[in-house]
Amino acid sequence: MSLSPITAAEAAALLREGRATLVDVREADERARAHVPGSAHAPLSRLDEAALPAGEVLIFHCASGARTTQNAAALAAKAGARTAYALQGGLAALRAAGVAVAEDRRTPLPLMRQVQIVAGGLAALGAVLAATVHPGFIALSGLVGAGLMMAGITGLCPMANALAAMPWNRRPA
């Protein structure tokens, strides 16, 4: 069991006609920054707990289409006997096809993008400092690489935890 692919133009037509329901499988921090108004939310990390909306036709989407495609079997199983599609191109493709996307630029970047920015910056800084100041600075790049490896192996990311505690990522009570 899997999902049939659907283009953004085809999805937009079904949505305009009211013949399909859009289901966003991105995480809450991604959705808070940009989403299609009226779309359902069933993040992949909590798919087992998520209640899918009523409707005979579901269109699953993520940011680019990659996560939806990678998790197509689980999403199809969750959809059951309903017709279900995997949107090609994700949210950007929907926007390009004329579907309205609500955005809140004041919302912080998704946490994993913040990790990628900081880790990449530290690795680059270590390389530049090693080349221009002292070769020992290459250890900074090595530590960042080792930390990313550890995060991938264990599923624990101290850098993500530290970034989550930063003031810009705290939600007002």
Sequence and secondary structure as in RCSB ss.txt:
>XXXX:A:sequence
MSLSPITAAEAAALLREGRATLVDVREADERARAHVPGSAHAPLSRLDEAALPAGEVLIFHCASGARTTQNAAAL
AAKAGARTAYALQGGLAALRAAGVAVAEDRRTPLPLMRQVQIVAGGLAALGAVLAATVHPGFIALSGLVGAGLMM
AGITGLCPMANALAAMPWNRRPA
>XXXX:A:secstr
   EEE HHHHHHHHHTT  EEEE S HHHHHHEE TT EE  GGGTTT    S SEEEEE SSSHHHHHTHHHH
HHHHTTSEEEEETTHHHHHHHTT   EE TTS   HHHHHHHHHHHHHHHHHHHHHHT GGGHHHHHHHHHHHHH
HHHHS  HHHHHHHTSGGG    
